[in-house]
């Protein structure tokens, strides 16, 4: 099977030079599957870059022992998949170019690894991925990455999604609430005396009727490459509230506050401990496989620079097939 999406956007930048505001995005994904006599399913996926170059690939053995899915390859990462799961009618607050974020989940995303997915009692859906060597090399069969990225270490990423309404005894009082947690760690270097990078997040989403609310806390530590770099970490808070006017039209308000601690800039720079705030209003209209989206976003202390501003206005039309 072949699936994908295509999008055309018009993006204008307030306070910056816009230039040509038109842009496009093209995604293609090829997949195939079969089922073994013992009930295990085997699927393969290959996607492409915008210029139809080699993208990511994934082979998944499903329903192993009737309990877990085991996958091998490079296709994102568990924490990368939940970097912002607050409700939105179109894009995340930062999704159309407003502001700057230093995101979580990027250490394992796109790396060749092995993982498993399972649904466990009480906990819910668990997704774990292990990367033996986070060197960004996607090997062909019967090959290894050798000395590529020799100093890079291993990485682990895990997420747990719990439907609180399914909990025993108290579930009836928590109906509509979903708790999502994630943690990722990557060994920055195997040859130098450095500290690992760490990502952590917890999100709570609640839906009732036509409304959906979400709050997400994120933490990202760069890991130590130099003494100064070890001082850099980010604490982010994300908010989202959406309202479905009808089956086709939805509205949302989204906010992304990012606090950066960075002693490397010096204690008198005014930017060493600054908070960037992005607010956005989104409109989404869906007709069949087509979505028309609009976002108006504004940023204070853009790029964690005091008093800097970065605003954007985006109109997009996307079609999935």
N, C-alpha and C positions, 0 to 999 in steps of 0.2 A: 504494500500500500504506500501511497505518497500523500502526505499531508503537509500543511504549511500555512503561511500567512503573508500578507503584503500590506504595507501601510504607506500612505503619503501624508506628510505633515507640513504645516506652515508655522514657523517659530520666529517670533520677534523678541529681541532682548532690550529691556529698558535700562538705560544707563551704560550700555555697551554697544559696540558696533555690530549691527545685525548682519550686514552683508546679504547674500542670497538666502532668503528664509525658507526655501523649499528643500525637502529631504524625503528620502524613501527608505524603506526597510523590506528585505525579502528573506524569507526563511523557508527552507525545504527540508523535509524529514522523510527518509525511506525506512520502511520496517517490514519485517516478515516474521512468521511464527509457525510453530508446529507443536504437536502434543505426542509425548512418548506413551508406550503401552502402560507404564506404571502411573499415568496421570500427571507426570511432570510436564509443564509447558516450557518451551524454549523460544525466546524472542530475541531478535536482533534489531538494533536501531542505528542509523547513520544519518547525521544531519550535515548541513553545509553552511559555509559562511556566506556573506552577502554577494561575494563574487563567485559563488558556487565552488569554492575551494573546500578542502577537507575540514570538517568541523569536529564534532565529538562522536563517539560510538559507545554502545552499551550492549552487552549480552546478558540476558536475565533468565535464570532457571527458576520457574515459578512453581509454587505448591510443593516444594521439597519436603518430604515426610508429612505432607498435608498441613504444614505449619508456616514455613518461611519462604520468601523469595530471596535468592542469592544472585547478585549481579557483579559483573566484572567489566571495567572499562572506565571511560572518562565522560561524564555527562553531569556537570554541575556538582553540587554537594548538598548534604542534608541541611546545614545551617544556611548556606547560600540561598536555598529555596524558601527560607522563611525570614529573609532579611528585613522585610516590611510586609506584614500581613494584616495591617489595619484596613478596614473597609474603605474603598474608594470607587467613585463612579467612573473614573478614567485612568489616571496615573497617580503614583505616589506623589507626595508633596515635592520631592526632588526629581521626579521621573521625567520632567520635560526640560531639564537643564538649569533650573533655578538652584543657586547655592552650590555647595560642595559637600560631599560626605566621604568619610573614610570607612568603608562598609565592612560588615562582618561576613565571614564565610568564604572569603576569597582565597584563603590558603589551600583549601582542599578542592575547591571548584575547578573543574577542567583537568584535574590530575588523574592519572591512571591508578585505579585502586580497586578494592574488592569490598563489597558491602552486603548487608542483608536488611530486609524489611519483614516485619511481623506485627500482628495485632495481638496484644497480650491482655489478659484479664485486668481490669481496673486501670492499668496504665494507658492502654489504647494503642495507637499506631506508633511503632518505633522504627526509625531509620538510622542505620549506623554504617559508616564508611571508613575504611582504613587505607591509607596511602603509604606503601613501603618507602617511597622516595619522592618527595615533593619537588621534582626537578622539571616539571612541565613537559616531559617527554612522553608521547603517546606511541608506544612500541607496536610494531607489527608482530605477528605470531613468530615464535621461535627466535625472539630477539630480546635483548635487555638494553637499558639505557647506558650501561658502562660508566664512563667517567663524566658523563653529562651532569652538570650540577653536582659535582662530587661532594661539596660541602653541605648540600641540602639534606635535611633529616626527614623523618616520617611525620605523618599527620593523621589525626583522628577527628571525626565529626559525628555528632549524634543529635537527633531530635526526637521528642516525644510529644504526641498530640493526644490530649485526653478530653473526651467529651464528658464534662462534669455531670451532665444529666443522666449518665449511665452508671454513676457510682452507686453502690449499694447503700441502702438506708437513707442517705441524704440527697440522692439523685433527683427526686421529685421537686425539691426546693431549688435546684440548680439548673433546671431545664433551660436550654438555650445558651449556656455558657461553655466555652471551649478554651482550655488552657494549653498553650504550646510553649515548650521549653527547648533550648538548644545550647550545645557547648562544642567548641572546636579548639584544638591545640595543634600547633605545628612547630617542630623542632627547627629553630632558625638556622643553626649551624652545627655540624658534627665535629668540626675541627677547631673552632674557636670557643673561648669561654664566654658564651652568650646565654641569654635567657630566651625561653620559648615565647611565641606569640599566643595570645589567648583571646577567644571570642565567647561571649555568653549573651543569652537573650531569654526573656520571658514575656509572653503576650497573653492577654485575656481578651476574648471577643465574645460579644453577646448580641443575639439577634432576637427581635420580637416584632411580629407583624411586618410592617414595611420599613422598620428602622434596623440599623446595625451599628454597633458601637465597638470600638477597639482601642486598647492602650498597650504599648509595647516598650519595654526597657531594654537597652542594648549596651554592651560594654566591649570595647576593642582595645587591646594592648598590642603595640607594634612588635614587641620582642626586641631584644637587645642586639643591635648590630654594632653600635658604638655606645660609649657611656652616655652620650647625650641622647641617643635614640631611646634608651631605656626609660627616659623620663616622659615619653609621649604616650598618652592614652586618651580615649574618648569615651564619654558617657552620654548616650543619646536617649531621648524620650520621644515617642511617636504617638500621635493621637489621630483618630479618624472616626467620623460619624457620617453615615449615608442614609438617604431616604429614597425609596423606590416609589416614584409618583404613580407609575403603572408598570406593566410588564416590559415596556420598552424604554421608558425614561427614568433616569436616576440622577440624584444630586449628592454631592458630598463636600464636607469641609475637612481638610487635612492639615496637620501641623507637625513639623519635625524640628525639635530643639537638640542641638549638638554642642556639648561642652567639651573643650579640648584643654588638656593639661600639657604644657610644653615648656619646661624650664630652659630648653635649648635656646629660646628666643631672648633670654635675659629678663631679669626681674623688672626692668624699667622700660620695656618695649611697649607695654600696654596691650600686647596681643598674646602674652604667654599663657594666660588663663582666660579665654574669651568664649562666649557662647554665640553660636549662629542659630538664628531662628528663621525657618521657612514656613510660610502659610500659603495654602492653595485652596481655591474653589474649583470644583470639577463638575462637569456635566457630561453624562453619557447617554447616548441614544442608540439602541440596538434594533436592527431589522434583519431577521434571519441570521446569516453569518457575517453581516457587516455592522461595525460599530463606528459611530461618529462621536468623537470626544473633543471637549474643550477644557483647557485649564488656564486659569489666571493665578500666577504665583508671585510672591514677593519675598525678599530675603533681607534680613538685618544682620549686620556684622558678617557679610558674605566672606567665605573662605577663612573664617575666624579672625578677620581683620576688623578692628574697631571702627564703627561708623560706615563701613563699606556696604553698598547695596547691590543687589543683583535680582532683577525682576524679569519675568518671562511670560509670554502669552502664546499659547499653542493650540492649533486646530488640527486634528488628525482624523483620517478616515482609514480604517483597517478592515480587511476581509480575510477570514479564515476559510480554509478548504480542506 
